[in-house]
Amino acid sequence: MFDEINNKLLNNIVKTNKNKSSYWKEHLRDNADFQNPYSHLGFGSYTKKNIKNYIHNLLARVIFGNNVFKTKMYYAYKSVFDKINRFIDVDTIRHIFTFEKLKEHVNPKSICVIGDGKINGILGAHLAFPNAKIYSVNLSETLINDNMILEKIDINLKKSVTLITDLNFPTKDKILTLIPSNLKKILLNKNIELFINIVSFQEMAPDEVKEYFEIIKNNKSKLYCCNRQYKKLPGGEELYFEKYPFSNSKKIFWEDCPWHQKFYSLKPPFIHNYGGNIRHCLVDFL
């Protein structure tokens, strides 16, 4: 099943090329190793367990404190990651914080993750809301990478996956539906209750962001959005958090994202600030 899905996605790359901003044209060049789950291509990291993990843990605690490592979401991710020798790195920790907060405000029966990477988003959505139907919309290369990681895990999410191949594709009773970005309009009129975008709008062309907001508004959905306040892409595209088309939405929360301001590296000075303030919000397009 996974090979069949990936072969179809490989053939679809040329169609999702039109959805790429200059950021993605740079990161997903012809020689990009997107079929390697461990490759870092601008859509997250996949860290193997190794002898340096204790340093990662120490630095993570300096940034995030100890409480996140005691949460239900932390242990839920860990139970999956331990079986595939994957370490909970800073990218995953940010998702743990995110889903812990979302659980305080929503209990959706359907979720769409826009622009995931290394399955951090779709896995978190499934672990936090196990009865929800999940959609993941992304570029073909990133869906391939996610699908290869999905193949490694042994939970219900892996056993119930379908790929949308055209706009007339029949709706199937699957837990996870993968959608190439060129077919995003299939998400119209699906009554999806929650959309999630984590540092992904900030890497899209402004017209792509506008299209996703039209889909979200069409579904009268809630949106969790976590993105840089301002970002300029290599080709000159400019993204402003405050200028995303939030009009006609009700704010549930809107603030600087406390767990998305710093990151660490294994070289001095170890703790770094991101290249700009990151905001997050939960809004309702009633």
C-alpha positions in Angstrom: 0.0 0.0 0.0 2.7 2.5 1.0 4.8 1.8 -2.2 1.6 2.3 -4.3 0.9 5.6 -2.6 4.5 6.8 -3.0 4.6 5.9 -6.7 1.5 7.9 -7.3 3.0 10.8 -5.4 6.2 10.6 -7.4 4.2 11.0 -10.6 2.4 13.9 -9.1 5.4 16.0 -8.2 5.2 18.0 -11.4 1.7 19.0 -10.5 2.5 20.3 -7.0 5.5 22.2 -8.3 3.1 25.0 -9.2 2.3 25.4 -5.5 5.9 25.9 -4.5 7.1 29.2 -3.2 10.8 30.2 -3.7 11.5 28.7 -0.3 10.4 25.2 -1.5 12.0 25.5 -4.9 15.2 26.0 -3.0 14.8 23.2 -0.5 13.3 20.7 -2.8 15.6 20.9 -5.8 15.9 18.0 -8.2 18.6 16.4 -6.1 16.8 16.7 -2.8 16.8 13.4 -0.9 13.1 13.5 0.0 12.8 9.7 0.1 15.1 9.6 3.1 13.1 10.0 6.3 16.2 11.3 8.1 17.0 14.1 5.6 16.4 17.7 6.7 14.9 19.6 3.9 13.2 22.5 5.6 10.1 20.5 6.8 11.3 19.3 10.2 13.9 16.9 11.7 13.9 13.2 12.5 16.4 12.5 15.2 17.7 8.9 15.9 18.4 7.9 19.4 22.1 8.0 20.1 24.7 8.8 22.7 24.2 12.6 22.3 20.6 12.5 23.4 21.4 13.4 27.0 22.8 16.7 25.7 19.6 17.3 23.6 17.6 16.6 26.8 19.6 19.0 28.9 19.3 21.8 26.4 15.6 21.2 25.8 15.0 21.5 29.5 17.0 24.8 29.6 14.6 26.2 27.0 11.3 24.5 27.9 11.6 23.6 31.5 10.7 20.2 32.9 6.9 20.1 32.9 6.5 19.3 29.2 8.3 16.0 29.8 5.6 15.0 32.3 2.6 15.6 30.0 0.3 12.9 28.5 1.2 14.1 25.0 4.9 13.6 25.7 4.4 10.0 26.8 2.0 9.3 23.9 4.6 10.5 21.4 7.3 8.6 23.3 5.4 5.3 23.2 5.4 5.5 19.4 8.9 6.9 18.9 10.6 4.4 21.2 9.5 1.5 18.9 11.2 3.1 15.9 14.3 4.3 17.8 13.3 8.0 17.3 14.2 10.7 19.8 11.8 13.4 20.8 13.7 16.5 19.5 12.8 20.2 19.6 10.4 19.9 16.6 8.4 17.3 18.3 8.4 19.1 21.7 6.8 22.1 20.0 4.0 19.9 18.8 3.6 18.4 22.3 3.0 21.9 23.7 0.6 22.7 20.8 -1.6 19.7 21.3 -1.7 20.0 25.0 -3.0 23.6 24.5 -5.4 22.6 21.8 -7.0 19.9 24.0 -8.0 22.7 26.4 -10.1 24.4 23.7 -11.3 21.9 21.1 -12.4 18.3 20.7 -12.7 18.0 16.9 -14.1 15.0 15.0 -12.2 16.0 11.9 -8.8 17.7 11.5 -6.8 19.0 8.6 -3.0 19.5 9.0 -1.7 21.9 6.4 2.0 21.5 5.7 3.2 18.8 8.2 6.7 17.4 8.3 8.1 14.1 9.7 4.5 13.2 10.8 4.7 15.4 13.9 1.4 17.1 13.2 -0.7 14.1 12.0 0.6 11.9 14.7 -0.1 14.5 17.4 -3.6 15.0 16.0 -4.2 11.3 16.2 -2.8 10.9 19.7 -4.6 13.9 21.0 -7.9 13.2 19.3 -7.9 9.5 18.6 -11.5 9.4 17.2 -11.0 12.2 14.7 -10.7 11.8 10.9 -7.4 13.4 9.8 -6.5 15.1 6.5 -2.9 16.0 5.6 -2.4 18.3 2.7 1.1 19.0 1.4 3.6 19.0 -1.4 4.1 15.6 -3.0 7.7 15.2 -1.8 6.8 15.9 1.8 3.8 13.5 1.7 6.2 10.8 0.4 8.6 11.5 3.3 5.8 11.4 5.8 4.4 8.3 4.3 7.7 6.5 4.6 7.8 7.4 8.3 4.2 6.2 8.7 5.3 2.8 7.4 7.7 2.4 10.3 5.1 2.9 13.1 2.6 0.3 14.4 -0.6 2.2 15.3 -4.1 2.4 13.8 -3.2 5.6 11.9 -0.8 3.6 9.7 -3.4 0.9 9.0 -6.0 3.3 7.6 -4.5 5.6 4.9 -5.8 6.7 1.5 -4.4 9.1 -1.1 -6.5 11.6 -3.1 -5.6 11.3 -6.8 -8.2 13.6 -8.3 -11.0 16.1 -7.4 -13.6 13.4 -8.0 -12.0 10.9 -5.7 -14.7 9.2 -3.6 -14.6 9.8 0.1 -13.4 6.7 2.0 -13.9 5.7 5.6 -10.2 6.1 6.5 -8.5 7.6 9.5 -5.9 9.5 7.4 -6.4 11.0 4.0 -3.3 12.4 2.2 -3.9 15.2 -0.2 -1.4 16.7 -2.7 -1.5 20.5 -2.6 -2.7 20.7 -6.2 -5.9 18.9 -5.1 -6.5 21.0 -2.0 -9.9 22.1 -3.3 -11.3 18.6 -2.5 -11.3 19.9 1.1 -14.2 22.3 0.3 -17.5 21.5 1.9 -16.1 18.7 4.1 -17.3 20.2 7.4 -13.7 19.9 8.8 -13.8 21.2 12.4 -10.2 22.1 12.9 -7.3 23.2 10.6 -3.8 23.3 11.9 -0.8 25.2 10.4 2.5 25.2 12.2 5.3 27.4 10.6 4.0 26.5 7.1 2.0 29.5 5.9 5.2 31.5 6.5 6.9 29.4 3.8 4.2 29.6 1.1 3.5 32.1 -1.6 0.8 34.6 -0.4 -1.7 33.4 -3.0 -1.4 29.8 -1.6 -2.1 31.1 1.9 -5.1 32.9 0.5 -6.4 29.7 -1.1 -6.1 27.8 2.2 -8.0 30.5 4.1 -10.8 30.3 1.6 -11.0 26.5 2.2 -11.0 27.1 6.0 -13.7 29.7 5.8 -15.8 27.5 3.5 -15.7 24.8 6.2 -16.7 27.3 8.9 -13.8 25.8 10.8 -11.5 26.7 13.7 -7.9 27.4 12.7 -4.8 27.0 14.8 -2.1 29.1 13.2 1.5 29.4 14.4 3.8 31.4 12.2 6.5 34.0 12.1 5.2 37.6 12.5 7.1 38.5 9.3 9.2 36.5 6.9 10.8 37.3 3.5 11.4 34.3 1.3 14.4 33.9 -1.1 12.4 35.0 -4.1 11.2 38.2 -2.3 7.7 36.9 -1.2 6.7 38.6 2.1 4.5 37.0 4.7 2.9 38.9 7.5 1.0 37.1 10.3 -1.3 40.0 11.0 -2.2 40.3 7.3 -3.4 36.7 6.9 -7.1 36.9 5.9 -8.5 36.3 9.5 -11.5 38.6 8.8 -14.8 37.4 10.0 -13.2 35.1 12.6 -13.6 35.0 16.4 -10.4 35.0 18.4 -10.1 32.3 21.0 -6.5 33.1 21.8 -4.0 35.3 20.0 -0.4 35.8 21.4 3.3 35.3 21.0 4.0 31.5 21.0 5.9 30.9 24.2 7.4 27.6 23.1 8.5 28.8 19.6 10.9 31.6 20.4 14.2 29.7 21.0 16.0 26.6 19.7 19.2 24.9 20.6 22.2 23.5 18.7 25.1 21.3 19.9 27.6 24.1 19.3 28.3 27.3 21.3 26.4 29.4 22.2 23.9 26.5 22.2 20.7 28.5 22.7 19.5 30.6 19.8 16.6 32.9 19.0 14.5 32.3 15.9 15.0 34.8 13.1 11.8 36.7 14.1 9.0 36.6 16.6 6.5 33.8 16.2 2.8 34.3 16.9 0.1 31.7 17.4 -3.7 31.9 17.6 -6.8 29.8 17.6 -9.7 31.5 15.7 -13.2 30.3 14.8 -14.7 31.0 11.3 -18.2 30.2 12.7 
